[in-house]
């Protein structure tokens, strides 16, 4: 049963990861009608930029700077290329963004190579975030790694079993939920969010 709960959490974390990957694409497509084929490629570049920066300035500053760098790259791409073909319809937009995805892929190959790069998370994200301890019908919870004695204890002839959940995956879930709340507050509680919502239904009025 404990492993079943861990699998459920893994499924939730995968769904939250997909939310992070698709949230920007959804906003762009709903607001501008642009299906950006290069969206995932910019995420890939962000991962590699974060990896490169983390070796110089550390993981936590790189976690803040990498999205800003990729945001500037995306803004530059929109201003110099995507904006010029937007007036010609969806097909030129798809071709430009599809071509950009290939360009970004080749740039990453040239800089970081074809093989995966070794990355060591910071000490705070190493090991398990928490441990579920199951003995018979009883459950207990421990932050981090549980003591070996608790995981090998015997109660009423039943041996305890422990299942851990990685700290990196838990951190990703926290970030995804924070993004969800931030987007919800932005779209429903700010003037910018109201303009965005209005542009989805009445773009001509908003443009005026």
C-alpha positions in Angstrom: 0.0 0.0 0.0 2.8 2.4 0.8 4.3 1.8 -2.7 0.9 2.5 -4.2 0.8 5.9 -2.5 4.3 6.6 -3.8 3.2 5.7 -7.3 0.2 8.0 -6.9 2.6 10.8 -5.9 4.8 10.1 -8.9 1.8 10.3 -11.2 0.8 13.7 -9.6 4.3 15.0 -10.0 4.3 14.0 -13.6 1.0 15.8 -14.1 2.4 18.9 -12.5 5.5 18.7 -14.7 3.3 18.6 -17.7 1.4 21.6 -16.4 4.7 23.6 -16.1 5.6 22.6 -19.6 2.2 23.5 -21.1 1.1 26.6 -19.2 3.2 29.0 -21.2 2.2 27.3 -24.5 -1.5 27.5 -23.5 -1.3 31.2 -22.7 0.5 32.0 -26.0 -1.9 29.9 -28.1 -5.0 31.3 -26.4 -3.9 34.9 -26.5 -2.0 35.2 -29.9 -3.3 32.1 -31.7 0.3 31.0 -32.1 1.1 27.3 -31.7 4.8 27.6 -30.8 6.6 24.4 -31.8 9.8 25.8 -30.2 8.2 26.0 -26.8 9.7 22.7 -25.5 13.1 23.6 -27.1 13.3 26.8 -25.0 12.6 24.7 -21.9 15.5 22.5 -22.9 17.8 25.5 -23.4 16.7 26.7 -19.9 17.8 23.4 -18.4 21.2 23.6 -20.0 21.6 27.2 -19.2 20.8 26.5 -15.6 23.3 23.6 -15.6 26.0 25.9 -17.0 25.3 28.7 -14.5 25.1 26.4 -11.5 28.7 25.4 -12.0 29.7 29.0 -11.8 27.3 30.7 -9.4 25.6 27.8 -7.6 22.3 26.0 -8.0 19.9 28.5 -6.3 21.1 31.6 -8.1 21.1 29.7 -11.4 17.5 28.5 -10.7 16.5 32.2 -10.7 18.7 33.4 -13.6 18.1 30.6 -16.1 14.4 31.4 -16.6 15.2 35.1 -17.0 17.9 34.3 -19.6 15.6 32.1 -21.6 12.8 34.6 -21.3 15.0 37.2 -22.9 15.9 34.7 -25.7 12.2 34.0 -26.2 11.3 37.7 -26.3 14.1 38.4 -28.8 12.9 35.5 -31.0 9.3 36.9 -30.9 10.4 40.4 -31.7 12.9 39.6 -34.5 11.2 36.6 -36.2 7.7 35.6 -35.0 6.2 39.1 -35.0 7.2 39.6 -38.6 5.3 36.5 -39.8 2.3 36.7 -37.5 0.3 38.7 -40.0 0.6 36.0 -42.6 -1.3 33.4 -40.6 -0.6 30.2 -38.8 1.4 28.2 -41.4 4.3 30.7 -41.4 4.3 30.8 -37.6 4.4 27.0 -37.4 7.3 26.9 -39.9 9.3 29.6 -38.1 8.9 28.0 -34.7 9.5 24.5 -36.0 12.7 25.7 -37.6 13.7 27.5 -34.4 13.3 24.2 -32.5 15.8 22.6 -34.9 18.2 25.5 -34.5 18.1 25.3 -30.7 18.6 21.6 -30.8 21.7 21.9 -32.9 23.1 24.7 -30.7 22.7 22.6 -27.6 24.4 19.7 -29.4 27.3 21.9 -30.4 27.8 23.3 -26.9 27.0 20.4 -24.6 27.3 17.4 -26.9 25.0 14.5 -27.5 25.5 12.6 -24.2 23.7 13.4 -21.0 25.6 15.7 -18.6 26.2 14.7 -15.0 24.5 16.9 -12.5 24.6 16.8 -8.7 21.6 18.5 -6.9 22.4 20.6 -3.9 22.6 19.0 -0.5 19.1 20.2 0.4 17.6 18.2 -2.5 19.6 15.1 -2.1 18.0 12.0 -0.7 14.3 11.5 0.1 11.9 14.3 1.0 10.0 12.0 3.3 9.5 8.3 4.2 6.3 6.4 4.5 6.5 3.6 7.1 4.0 0.8 7.0 3.5 -1.9 9.6 0.4 -4.0 9.3 -2.5 -1.6 9.4 -0.5 1.2 10.9 1.2 4.1 9.1 3.7 6.6 10.1 5.5 9.5 8.4 9.0 10.8 8.7 10.6 13.8 7.0 13.8 12.8 5.1 15.2 9.4 5.5 13.7 7.3 8.4 16.0 5.6 10.8 17.1 2.1 9.8 15.7 0.8 13.1 12.2 2.0 12.2 12.3 0.5 8.8 13.4 -2.9 10.1 11.2 -3.0 13.2 8.9 -5.9 13.9 5.4 -5.3 15.4 3.2 -8.3 16.1 5.3 -10.5 13.8 5.0 -8.1 11.0 8.1 -6.4 9.5 7.9 -2.7 8.7 8.4 -1.5 5.2 9.6 1.9 4.1 9.0 3.8 0.9 10.8 7.1 0.1 9.9 10.0 -2.1 12.8 11.9 -3.7 13.4 15.4 -2.6 14.1 16.6 -6.1 10.6 15.5 -7.3 9.0 16.9 -4.2 10.7 20.3 -4.8 9.5 20.2 -8.4 5.9 19.6 -7.2 6.2 22.6 -4.8 7.4 24.8 -7.6 4.6 23.7 -9.9 1.9 24.4 -7.3 3.5 27.8 -6.6 3.4 28.5 -10.4 -0.3 27.5 -10.5 -1.2 29.8 -7.7 0.8 32.6 -9.1 -0.8 32.3 -12.5 -4.3 32.1 -10.9 -3.6 35.3 -8.9 -2.2 37.0 -12.0 -5.1 36.2 -14.2 -7.9 36.8 -11.6 -6.6 39.4 -9.2 -4.5 41.9 -11.3 -5.3 44.4 -14.0 -2.9 42.6 -16.4 -4.8 39.4 -15.8 -8.1 41.1 -16.6 -6.7 42.5 -19.8 -5.4 39.0 -20.7 -8.9 37.5 -20.1 -10.6 40.2 -22.1 -8.2 39.6 -25.0 -9.3 36.0 -25.2 -12.9 36.9 -25.8 -12.8 40.4 -27.2 -9.4 40.9 -28.9 -10.6 43.8 -31.1 -11.8 45.8 -28.1 -8.6 45.2 -26.2 -6.5 46.2 -29.2 -8.5 49.5 -29.4 
